[in-house]
């Protein structure tokens, strides 16, 4: 399977690479069928203290949706098992939602998001900045995106009103919509 691996703060051994290759074979079955739909996944493995963090991110190309799964723990092999299983479930979930959601709609031709991370040591309060192009989508598509990313909020350009909106997760786990005034 094609995927990019980034290891931080520890040595990626051939045994770990082989195990990761074996575990990524499960989602590979889904990605081979839909290779034109999803980008090459990025696998990021970090170690901080005795805790490992494994993150897999993939981008649904034509509709500008992102799948991101992350696990933390002390046993790297167990984390790889959990994160690849979760990644496979998210791919299946996204495929099902897309089939239900877009079965009667036209295919979108939205360019992929260009994420850029900027870290500036001179900034005391803001530790990290992220720049990206606003996605044009309906409120329903934004709700789908916030669920797939697992984020607390999502900013987008509303296709129906041509205004910038934000969907956010409330304390009771329901969703809210912010419509900005000029």
N, C-alpha and C positions, 0 to 999 in steps of 0.2 A: 504494500500500500504506500502511496505517496503521502507524506506528511513532513512538516518541518519540526525539528526538535531544538529547543533552547534549554541548556542546563546552566543553572547559576549556583555558585557557591558549593559545588561538589563535582566529582569526576563521574561522568556517565560511563559505566563499565559495559563491556560487550554483553554481559549477562543481562543487564537491565535493558539494553537496546533490543536484545533478542526477545525478552519477555514483553516489552512494549509492542514490538512488531507482531507477536502472537496475539496479544490482546486487541490490537487495532485491526486485526483481520475480521473481527465480528462486524464493526461498523463499515468495513471495506465492502462487504457484500451489498450494503445499501448504497454506498457511494459509487460503486462501479455502474450500477443501473442508472443512477442519476448524476453522472459525472459532469454533465453540462449544467446542472442546477446548483451544485455546491462547490466551493473553492477547496483548495488543498488545506486540510486542517493544520493549525499550529498547536504544538504541544510544548508547554512551558513547565519545566521542573525546577523548583527552587528548594533550597534547604536553609532554614534559619534556626540556629540552635540545633535541637534534635528533631525538629518538626519539618516534614516535607510538605510541599504544596505542589499539586499537579493540576494544570489548567489546560483544557482543550477548547479552541475557538475555531469556528468555521463560518463561512459567509455564504448565504444563499444568494447567488449572483444576480439573477434577473429581477428579484423583488426586494433586494436590499435588506434582508433579514439576517440576523446573527444568532448562532447557537454558541453558548458559552457554558461550560461545566467546570467545576473546581472542587477539589477535595483536599483536606489537610489531615495529617496524622503522623504517627511515628514509624509505621511500617510501609515502606515505599511500594512493595508488591501489592499489598492490600489496597492502597490508595489507587494504584494503577488499575486494579480490578474494578473498583467502585466507579472511578471516573470514566472508564471506557464503557461500562454498562450504562451509566447515566447518559453518556454521549449518544449511545445507540438508541436509548429510549427517547431522547430529545429529537433525534432525526426522525424517528417514527412518528412522534407527536406532531412535529412540524409538517411532515408530509401529509398526515391526516387532516390537520387544520387547513393546510393550503388546498387540498382537494375539496374540502367542504366549503371553504371561504371563497375560492377563486374559480369554482367549477363553471360559472356562467360569465366570468369577466374576461376582459382582454388582457393579454400579457403585458406587463410593464417593462419599459426599456429605460430603467433608471441606472445611471452609472454607479459603480461601487463607491462606497464611502472612503474618503481619504483621511484616515485617522493620523493624527500627529501628536506625539507626546512631547511636551516641553518641560524640562525641569530647570529651574533657575535658583541658584543657591542664595541670591540676594533677597529673595522673597521670604519673609518670615511667616506670614499668615497663610498664604496660598502655597501649598507644597507642590501642586502639580496642576498643569493646564492641559486640557484636551481640546483640540480643534477638529471640527468635522463639518461637512456640508449637511444642511438640513435635508431630510428625506421628505418627499412629497407623498402623502398618504392620507387615507381617511382615518377617522377616529377608531373605527373597528380594526384597521390594520395596525394602528399604534397600540391598541390594547393587546393585540396578538404579539407585537414586538416586545412590550414590557413583560408579558408572561414568559416569552421564550428567553429573554435575557436575564430575568430574575432581578431586575433593577427596581428601585423605589420610584423612579420617575423616567419619563422619556419625552424629549422635546422634538417636535416635528412641524412641518408646514402642512396645514390642513388643505387637502385637495379640493374640498367643497367650498371653503371660504377664502382660500389663498392667504390665510393669516397664520402666524406662528402660534401654536398651542402646545400645552404640556399635559401629559397624562401622568398621574401620580398615584401611588398606593397609600391609602389612608391607614390610620392605626387599627381600624377594625377589619383590615385586609380588603375592603372594597376599593374601588377606583374613583378618582376625581379627575375633572378636566379643567384646566386653566386656559381661559381665553383672554389674551392681552388686549388692553385698550391702547389706542394710538396716543 
